[in-house]
Amino acid sequence: MNTIQVDVVSAEELIFSGQARFVALPGEAGELGIFPRHTPLITRIRPGAVRIEKADGTEEFVFVAGGILEVQPNHITVLSDTAIRGKDLDEAKAEEAKKAAEEALKNAKSDIDLARAQSELTVMVAQIAALRKFRQKR
């Protein structure tokens, strides 16, 4: 079977490490799909779901709040400040954080406050979408 080593790493811990048949994730310019022996690549990734089709055919979902992707022919590394396993996502907390970001956006007093609130809102919307995608697959 043709597989590739995949490591998803957050600032705190190794979230996933294992062999995969295929990986899909939100690249900076659109959705990326990576198979074993892919051309080497380094790119930024947007907030969203990383879908890993493991060697045994099951799927693993990880939410990342953006980061960096490095692809080598036999190894994929996803580096993100924040990465959460799909099964650990909490929709109520994400909705709460989204509402707080929307409120901060309304009350922004400077360009920095506005940018920070927009960034947080983008991440929360992506997290909620990833959670819903994860639940559909289950």
PAMARFI-827802 format. One record per residue: z, y, x of N, C-alpha, C in turn; residue in one letter. Coordinates in Angstrom, 2 decimals, padded with zeros to 5 digits. Layout:
PAMARFI-827802
{rec {Z, Y, X}, {Z, Y, X}, {Z, Y, X}, A};
...
***
This chain:
PAMARFI-827802
{rec {000.00, -001.17, 000.84}, {000.00, 000.00, 000.00}, {000.00, 001.24, 000.89}, M};
{rec {-000.71, 002.25, 000.47}, {-000.84, 003.48, 001.23}, {000.21, 004.49, 000.78}, N};
{rec {001.15, 004.83, 001.66}, {002.22, 005.76, 001.31}, {002.40, 006.81, 002.40}, T};
{rec {003.20, 007.82, 002.07}, {003.50, 008.90, 002.99}, {004.99, 009.20, 002.91}, I};
{rec {005.62, 009.52, 004.03}, {007.04, 009.88, 004.05}, {007.19, 011.28, 003.46}, Q};
{rec {008.16, 011.43, 002.55}, {008.43, 012.72, 001.91}, {009.90, 013.07, 002.10}, V};
{rec {010.15, 014.30, 002.57}, {011.51, 014.81, 002.69}, {011.57, 016.15, 001.96}, D};
{rec {012.51, 016.27, 001.03}, {012.77, 017.53, 000.33}, {014.16, 017.96, 000.76}, V};
{rec {014.23, 019.16, 001.37}, {015.48, 019.62, 001.97}, {015.84, 020.99, 001.42}, V};
{rec {017.11, 021.13, 001.00}, {017.62, 022.44, 000.58}, {018.48, 022.98, 001.71}, S};
{rec {019.01, 024.17, 001.51}, {019.90, 024.76, 002.52}, {021.17, 023.94, 002.70}, A};
{rec {021.57, 023.22, 001.65}, {022.82, 022.46, 001.69}, {022.68, 021.00, 002.08}, E};
{rec {021.54, 020.37, 001.68}, {021.46, 018.92, 001.87}, {020.04, 018.39, 001.79}, E};
{rec {019.88, 017.14, 002.19}, {018.64, 016.41, 002.00}, {018.63, 015.93, 000.55}, L};
{rec {017.67, 016.40, -000.23}, {017.61, 016.09, -001.66}, {016.87, 014.78, -001.92}, I};
{rec {015.79, 014.55, -001.18}, {015.01, 013.32, -001.34}, {014.41, 012.96, 000.01}, F};
{rec {014.42, 011.68, 000.31}, {013.75, 011.16, 001.49}, {013.26, 009.76, 001.16}, S};
{rec {011.97, 009.55, 001.28}, {011.44, 008.23, 000.99}, {009.92, 008.20, 001.04}, G};
{rec {009.37, 007.03, 000.79}, {007.93, 006.84, 000.79}, {007.35, 007.16, -000.58}, Q};
{rec {006.17, 007.76, -000.59}, {005.53, 008.14, -001.85}, {004.03, 007.85, -001.80}, A};
{rec {003.46, 007.63, -002.99}, {002.02, 007.47, -003.12}, {001.32, 008.81, -003.30}, R};
{rec {002.05, 009.77, -003.92}, {001.45, 011.05, -004.29}, {002.55, 012.07, -004.51}, F};
{rec {002.27, 013.33, -004.18}, {003.21, 014.43, -004.43}, {002.44, 015.60, -005.03}, V};
{rec {002.99, 016.19, -006.09}, {002.40, 017.39, -006.71}, {003.47, 018.47, -006.71}, A};
{rec {003.07, 019.70, -006.38}, {004.02, 020.81, -006.36}, {003.28, 022.13, -006.52}, L};
{rec {004.03, 023.20, -006.87}, {003.40, 024.50, -007.11}, {003.17, 025.28, -005.82}, P};
{rec {001.95, 025.25, -005.33}, {001.61, 026.02, -004.14}, {001.47, 027.50, -004.46}, G};
{rec {001.39, 028.28, -003.45}, {001.28, 029.73, -003.64}, {000.02, 030.12, -004.41}, E};
{rec {-001.07, 029.39, -004.20}, {-002.33, 029.72, -004.86}, {-002.65, 028.78, -006.03}, A};
{rec {-001.70, 027.92, -006.41}, {-001.94, 026.99, -007.50}, {-001.32, 025.63, -007.22}, G};
{rec {-001.47, 024.73, -008.14}, {-000.89, 023.39, -008.03}, {-001.54, 022.62, -006.88}, E};
{rec {-000.71, 021.96, -006.07}, {-001.19, 021.15, -004.95}, {-000.92, 019.68, -005.25}, L};
{rec {-001.87, 018.83, -004.92}, {-001.70, 017.39, -005.00}, {-001.94, 016.81, -003.62}, G};
{rec {-001.01, 015.99, -003.16}, {-001.10, 015.48, -001.79}, {-001.00, 013.96, -001.79}, I};
{rec {-001.98, 013.34, -001.17}, {-002.01, 011.90, -000.97}, {-001.78, 011.60, 000.51}, F};
{rec {-001.47, 010.34, 000.86}, {-001.35, 009.97, 002.27}, {-002.62, 010.34, 003.04}, P};
{rec {-002.45, 010.68, 004.31}, {-003.52, 011.07, 005.24}, {-004.17, 012.40, 004.84}, R};
{rec {-003.39, 013.26, 004.18}, {-003.87, 014.59, 003.82}, {-004.08, 015.42, 005.09}, H};
{rec {-004.98, 016.35, 005.03}, {-005.20, 017.29, 006.14}, {-003.92, 018.09, 006.40}, T};
{rec {-003.56, 018.33, 007.64}, {-002.36, 019.14, 007.92}, {-002.44, 020.50, 007.25}, P};
{rec {-001.26, 020.95, 006.78}, {-001.20, 022.18, 005.99}, {000.21, 022.75, 006.06}, L};
{rec {000.31, 024.07, 006.15}, {001.58, 024.76, 006.00}, {001.32, 025.89, 005.01}, I};
{rec {002.14, 025.98, 003.96}, {001.97, 027.02, 002.96}, {003.29, 027.31, 002.27}, T};
{rec {003.36, 028.46, 001.64}, {004.52, 028.77, 000.82}, {004.36, 028.09, -000.54}, R};
{rec {005.48, 027.80, -001.16}, {005.45, 027.22, -002.50}, {006.21, 028.14, -003.46}, I};
{rec {005.78, 028.11, -004.70}, {006.40, 028.91, -005.75}, {007.53, 028.12, -006.40}, R};
{rec {008.39, 028.80, -007.15}, {009.41, 028.08, -007.91}, {008.76, 027.13, -008.91}, P};
{rec {009.29, 025.93, -009.00}, {008.76, 024.95, -009.94}, {009.16, 023.54, -009.59}, G};
{rec {008.48, 022.60, -010.24}, {008.81, 021.18, -010.09}, {007.98, 020.52, -009.00}, A};
{rec {008.66, 019.74, -008.17}, {007.99, 018.85, -007.21}, {008.04, 017.47, -007.85}, V};
{rec {006.85, 016.89, -008.07}, {006.77, 015.55, -008.66}, {006.37, 014.58, -007.57}, R};
{rec {007.23, 013.58, -007.37}, {007.01, 012.59, -006.32}, {006.79, 011.23, -006.97}, I};
{rec {005.60, 010.68, -006.78}, {005.33, 009.31, -007.26}, {005.71, 008.38, -006.12}, E};
{rec {006.84, 007.70, -006.29}, {007.38, 006.85, -005.23}, {006.55, 005.59, -005.05}, K};
{rec {006.78, 004.91, -003.93}, {006.02, 003.71, -003.58}, {006.11, 002.63, -004.66}, A};
{rec {007.24, 002.57, -005.39}, {007.41, 001.55, -006.42}, {006.81, 001.96, -007.77}, D};
{rec {006.17, 003.14, -007.82}, {005.53, 003.60, -009.05}, {006.39, 004.49, -009.92}, G};
{rec {007.69, 004.56, -009.64}, {008.56, 005.45, -010.42}, {008.38, 006.88, -009.92}, T};
{rec {008.87, 007.83, -010.71}, {008.72, 009.23, -010.33}, {010.07, 009.89, -010.11}, E};
{rec {010.09, 010.80, -009.17}, {011.26, 011.63, -008.88}, {010.83, 013.07, -009.07}, E};
{rec {011.67, 013.86, -009.76}, {011.41, 015.28, -009.94}, {012.49, 016.08, -009.23}, F};
{rec {012.06, 017.15, -008.55}, {012.99, 018.05, -007.89}, {012.54, 019.47, -008.21}, V};
{rec {013.48, 020.31, -008.65}, {013.17, 021.72, -008.85}, {013.41, 022.45, -007.54}, F};
{rec {012.44, 023.28, -007.12}, {012.62, 024.12, -005.95}, {012.42, 025.58, -006.37}, V};
{rec {013.21, 026.45, -005.78}, {013.13, 027.88, -006.09}, {012.22, 028.58, -005.08}, A};
{rec {011.10, 027.95, -004.76}, {010.20, 028.46, -003.74}, {010.53, 027.81, -002.41}, G};
{rec {009.78, 028.17, -001.38}, {010.04, 027.62, -000.06}, {008.78, 027.43, 000.74}, G};
{rec {008.84, 026.48, 001.66}, {007.74, 026.19, 002.58}, {007.38, 024.71, 002.49}, I};
{rec {006.10, 024.43, 002.52}, {005.59, 023.06, 002.53}, {004.87, 022.83, 003.85}, L};
{rec {005.20, 021.72, 004.51}, {004.45, 021.29, 005.69}, {003.92, 019.89, 005.41}, E};
{rec {002.62, 019.74, 005.59}, {001.98, 018.45, 005.39}, {001.35, 018.00, 006.70}, V};
{rec {001.69, 016.79, 007.10}, {001.04, 016.11, 008.21}, {000.43, 014.84, 007.63}, Q};
{rec {-000.50, 014.19, 008.31}, {-001.16, 013.03, 007.71}, {-000.20, 011.94, 007.20}, P};
{rec {000.97, 011.80, 007.83}, {001.90, 010.75, 007.42}, {003.28, 011.26, 007.03}, N};
{rec {003.40, 012.60, 006.81}, {004.72, 013.15, 006.51}, {004.58, 014.47, 005.74}, H};
{rec {005.35, 014.58, 004.66}, {005.43, 015.82, 003.88}, {006.86, 016.31, 003.96}, I};
{rec {007.02, 017.60, 004.28}, {008.35, 018.21, 004.30}, {008.33, 019.42, 003.38}, T};
{rec {009.27, 019.45, 002.43}, {009.45, 020.59, 001.54}, {010.79, 021.21, 001.90}, V};
{rec {010.76, 022.48, 002.32}, {011.97, 023.21, 002.68}, {012.20, 024.30, 001.65}, L};
{rec {013.38, 024.32, 001.04}, {013.69, 025.33, 000.03}, {015.16, 025.72, 000.14}, S};
{rec {015.44, 027.01, -000.05}, {016.84, 027.44, -000.06}, {017.58, 026.73, -001.18}, D};
{rec {016.92, 026.61, -002.34}, {017.54, 025.96, -003.49}, {016.64, 024.83, -003.98}, T};
{rec {017.17, 023.63, -004.04}, {016.47, 022.47, -004.57}, {017.47, 021.66, -005.39}, A};
{rec {017.06, 021.27, -006.59}, {017.96, 020.55, -007.51}, {017.21, 019.34, -008.05}, I};
{rec {017.84, 018.18, -007.97}, {017.24, 016.97, -008.55}, {017.03, 017.18, -010.05}, R};
{rec {015.94, 016.68, -010.57}, {015.64, 016.83, -011.99}, {016.77, 016.38, -012.89}, G};
{rec {017.42, 015.28, -012.54}, {018.50, 014.75, -013.37}, {019.74, 015.64, -013.34}, K};
{rec {019.83, 016.54, -012.34}, {021.00, 017.42, -012.22}, {020.79, 018.80, -012.84}, D};
{rec {019.58, 019.06, -013.35}, {019.32, 020.37, -013.96}, {020.11, 020.51, -015.25}, L};
{rec {020.65, 021.70, -015.48}, {021.46, 021.99, -016.67}, {020.77, 023.10, -017.46}, D};
{rec {020.21, 022.73, -018.61}, {019.44, 023.69, -019.40}, {020.30, 024.84, -019.91}, E};
{rec {021.52, 024.56, -020.32}, {022.39, 025.63, -020.83}, {022.67, 026.66, -019.74}, A};
{rec {022.97, 026.20, -018.54}, {023.23, 027.13, -017.43}, {021.97, 027.92, -017.07}, K};
{rec {020.83, 027.26, -017.09}, {019.57, 027.93, -016.77}, {019.24, 029.00, -017.81}, A};
{rec {019.46, 028.67, -019.09}, {019.21, 029.65, -020.16}, {020.16, 030.85, -020.03}, E};
{rec {021.40, 030.57, -019.69}, {022.39, 031.63, -019.48}, {021.97, 032.55, -018.32}, E};
{rec {021.54, 031.94, -017.23}, {021.11, 032.71, -016.07}, {019.84, 033.50, -016.38}, A};
{rec {018.97, 032.94, -017.20}, {017.75, 033.64, -017.61}, {018.11, 034.88, -018.42}, K};
{rec {019.03, 034.74, -019.35}, {019.47, 035.88, -020.16}, {020.12, 036.95, -019.29}, K};
{rec {020.91, 036.54, -018.31}, {021.54, 037.49, -017.39}, {020.47, 038.23, -016.58}, A};
{rec {019.43, 037.52, -016.16}, {018.35, 038.16, -015.39}, {017.57, 039.14, -016.26}, A};
{rec {017.35, 038.76, -017.52}, {016.66, 039.68, -018.45}, {017.48, 040.94, -018.66}, E};
{rec {018.79, 040.79, -018.79}, {019.68, 041.94, -018.96}, {019.67, 042.81, -017.71}, E};
{rec {019.72, 042.19, -016.54}, {019.68, 042.93, -015.28}, {018.35, 043.68, -015.14}, A};
{rec {017.28, 043.08, -015.64}, {015.97, 043.73, -015.60}, {015.97, 045.00, -016.45}, L};
{rec {016.57, 044.92, -017.63}, {016.66, 046.08, -018.52}, {017.50, 047.20, -017.91}, K};
{rec {018.54, 046.81, -017.17}, {019.50, 047.78, -016.64}, {019.25, 048.16, -015.18}, N};
{rec {018.13, 047.75, -014.61}, {017.85, 048.03, -013.21}, {017.80, 049.54, -012.96}, A};
{rec {018.51, 049.99, -011.95}, {018.60, 051.42, -011.64}, {017.77, 051.81, -010.42}, K};
{rec {017.32, 050.82, -009.66}, {016.51, 051.11, -008.48}, {015.41, 050.06, -008.36}, S};
{rec {014.46, 050.32, -007.48}, {013.38, 049.36, -007.24}, {013.93, 048.04, -006.70}, D};
{rec {014.98, 048.12, -005.90}, {015.59, 046.90, -005.35}, {016.23, 046.09, -006.46}, I};
{rec {016.96, 046.74, -007.36}, {017.56, 046.04, -008.50}, {016.48, 045.40, -009.36}, D};
{rec {015.39, 046.14, -009.58}, {014.28, 045.64, -010.40}, {013.65, 044.41, -009.76}, L};
{rec {013.38, 044.47, -008.46}, {012.77, 043.34, -007.75}, {013.67, 042.12, -007.77}, A};
{rec {014.97, 042.34, -007.55}, {015.93, 041.24, -007.55}, {015.97, 040.56, -008.93}, R};
{rec {016.01, 041.37, -009.98}, {016.06, 040.83, -011.35}, {014.77, 040.10, -011.69}, A};
{rec {013.62, 040.64, -011.29}, {012.34, 039.97, -011.55}, {012.27, 038.63, -010.84}, Q};
{rec {012.74, 038.61, -009.60}, {012.74, 037.37, -008.83}, {013.64, 036.31, -009.48}, S};
{rec {014.83, 036.72, -009.88}, {015.76, 035.78, -010.53}, {015.19, 035.27, -011.85}, E};
{rec {014.57, 036.16, -012.61}, {013.97, 035.76, -013.88}, {012.84, 034.75, -013.66}, L};
{rec {012.02, 035.00, -012.66}, {010.92, 034.07, -012.34}, {011.46, 032.69, -012.00}, T};
{rec {012.51, 032.63, -011.20}, {013.10, 031.34, -010.80}, {013.69, 030.63, -012.02}, V};
{rec {014.38, 031.36, -012.88}, {015.01, 030.73, -014.06}, {013.97, 030.22, -015.05}, M};
{rec {012.91, 030.98, -015.26}, {011.83, 030.52, -016.15}, {011.20, 029.25, -015.57}, V};
{rec {010.97, 029.22, -014.26}, {010.40, 028.03, -013.62}, {011.36, 026.85, -013.70}, A};
{rec {012.65, 027.11, -013.56}, {013.63, 026.02, -013.64}, {013.65, 025.42, -015.05}, Q};
{rec {013.61, 026.26, -016.07}, {013.60, 025.76, -017.45}, {012.33, 024.95, -017.71}, I};
{rec {011.19, 025.44, -017.22}, {009.93, 024.70, -017.38}, {010.00, 023.36, -016.67}, A};
{rec {010.57, 023.34, -015.46}, {010.70, 022.09, -014.71}, {011.61, 021.11, -015.44}, A};
{rec {012.69, 021.61, -016.01}, {013.61, 020.77, -016.76}, {012.92, 020.14, -017.96}, L};
{rec {012.15, 020.92, -018.66}, {011.43, 020.40, -019.84}, {010.39, 019.37, -019.43}, R};
{rec {009.71, 019.61, -018.31}, {008.72, 018.66, -017.80}, {009.41, 017.36, -017.42}, K};
{rec {010.57, 017.45, -016.77}, {011.34, 016.28, -016.37}, {011.76, 015.47, -017.61}, F};
{rec {012.21, 016.15, -018.63}, {012.66, 015.46, -019.86}, {011.50, 014.76, -020.57}, R};
{rec {010.31, 015.38, -020.55}, {009.13, 014.76, -021.18}, {008.77, 013.44, -020.51}, Q};
{rec {008.89, 013.41, -019.19}, {008.50, 012.20, -018.44}, {009.48, 011.07, -018.64}, K};
{rec {010.71, 011.39, -019.04}, {011.74, 010.36, -019.22}, {011.55, 009.74, -020.53}, R};
***
